[in-house]
Amino acid sequence: MEEVILPPNARAYQVLEPGHGALVDVELPDPGPDDVVVATRHSAISRGTELLVFRGQVPPSQYGVMRAPFQVGEFPGPVTYGYLAVGTVEHGPAELRGRDVFCLSPHQTRVVVPASAVSVVPDDVPATRAVLAGTVETAVNTLWDAAPRVGDRVAVVGGGMVGCAVAALLAGIPGARVELVDVDPARAAVAAALGVGFALPDDAAGGCDLVVHASATETGLARALELLGVEGELVELSWYGDRAPRVPLGEGFHSGRLAIRASQVGRVSPSRRARWTHADRMALALRLLADPRFDALVTEAVPFVALPDTMVRLAGGAPGLGVRVDY
């Protein structure tokens, strides 16, 4: 086999301290026999979690839980963070060399990771869309936890990347009434592209069998509970960092026998855990991304060199959904 000489360094986006990030040079380890070297083509910014990291809002009690798989450094910084990346395998097993793969790696030009940590992108999924694999994987786990049924009346409160991915999957349930609920009227166009209804919070339809909450706000959580019908269930996807939201458990919560449960992608849903691995679930997410509807979840693309300024802009409340970073 011809020897391949790989660059010893890469460039990575690093949160130096809360509210301040920069591109820095990082030294790559020598790849071992079970490793691959991946040259990143695209990554995506997960606004919810990554902005909490950027702002320094990860509580110390959750430092271990919130570590990204290939995070370098510790919270609150300096830390290299991120987990939605697609690149081309430059070095590794013959069956992977030259293939586009998805990896839970940070915003970095090149990474060395175990071959077992990458998932091959199917030929019918563009690399630009494949960066959403982690988001769609979260949505898959949510539906496994929520177990929606034929004909259910469902609301998804919070039209961010994860909420929209959940709505897209719910749209395929026969007879279901699916409504995306968000304070931003611009989300109506996204909902239409996904094939679901849209409503502002005050106009949302109640009497729901199931509500998925993904707005990460107190007001969104309160409205989500109000939308439930008797004995309905709320599945909570939001992560609030160091904030402690008030949960309105008065009024009709007890008389309506309502239920709240958490869903989180770190573990395979108990309903599937005996038969599905994390790799199986990721492979399913990538297959689902053959659907072009998911393109609606990416509303902006920026070059890698613009990432420090982009994070500041997003933290300041810039509109939009997913942001793709092009290398």
JOHU-V558990 format. One record per helix or strand of 2 or more residues. SS is the DSSP state (H for helix, E for strand). FROM is the first residue (numbers start at 1). TO is the last residue. If there is no record, write none. Layout:
BEGIN
SS	FROM	TO
SS	FROM	TO
END
This chain:
BEGIN
E	9	17
E	20	27
E	35	45
H	47	55
H	60	62
E	72	73
E	79	80
E	85	91
E	100	103
E	110	114
H	115	117
E	118	120
H	127	130
H	133	146
E	153	157
H	161	170
E	177	181
H	187	194
E	197	199
H	201	203
E	208	213
H	218	226
E	228	236
E	259	262
H	278	288
H	292	297
E	298	303
H	304	315
E	322	326
END
